[in-house]
Amino acid sequence: MNETIETLLNHRSIRKFTDKKLTDEQIHTIIKAAQQASTSSYMMAYTIIGITDPDKKAALAEVSGHPHVTQNGHLLIFCADLKRPVAQAESEQYEASLANLENSEHFLVAAIDAALAAQNAAIAAESMGLGMCYLGSIRNNLERTDEILELPKHVIPLFGMAIGTPDHKPELKPRLPISAVYAENKYPSYEEDVAAFDQEIAGYYQSRSTNTRKDTWSEQMIRRFTKPMRMDVTDLVQKKGFNKR
C-alpha cells in the first residue's frame, strides 16, 4: 500500500485544531492541488474563497453553529461559479448563454467541479499532516452566507472546509461495506449489508471515546430525511441564476 492510499484510508474529520495558522506556501499548495482536479469541458466552474477576516469568520460561524469555523488554521469556502466562464461575453452572447447558465445540467457541472477540487484540496492538506472538516452547515442560512461573501449572480456558496493542525485524533468512522455501494452491471442488493452495518455502527457509537450514543446508521438517516431541512436553498439557488430550467 502506498502513501497516497494510506492517506485516503486514514481520513477522519477533524473538528479541533491548534492555534497554528497555515503558511502562505501551505495555502497555495492546497489551492494548486485543487486546481489540478478534473473539470468538465475545461470550465473550472468553481471559485475558492479563503476567509481571513475575523468578522466574516464570526458571521459564518453564526450561520454554521460550529466553533471550528473560527478556530482553525485556515477556512475555505467553495462556490459554484458560472459567472467567470461567460465573463467576456457580449450582451447578446450572454443572453444566448442563459439557457445553459440556468439549466440543471450546468448547476450539476459547477457543483461537481467544486466538489472534485475540494477533495483534491482535502487530500493535499492531509498529505501535509494537516486535518480538515467539510462544512455543509454554511447552508443553514444560505442567503446569509451569500450576503457575507458578497457573491454576484451565477456564483453560489456550496460548502466550507476548515483546515489546520489537528488537536485531537478521533477514531476512524466505519463506512458501508463495498458490496453495499458497488456492484457490476446492476444496482447492488444491499439490504443484508445495511443490516450488518447497522450492528457495526451501533457498536462504534457505543464504544467510541467521545459522544457515545445508542444509534444505527439507518435510524440516523431516517431521522434526517423525515425532518425537512434547508428548504430555503432552492429559492436562493434559482435567485442566483442556477437550476431554473
Disulfide bonds with the S-S distance in Angstrom:
none
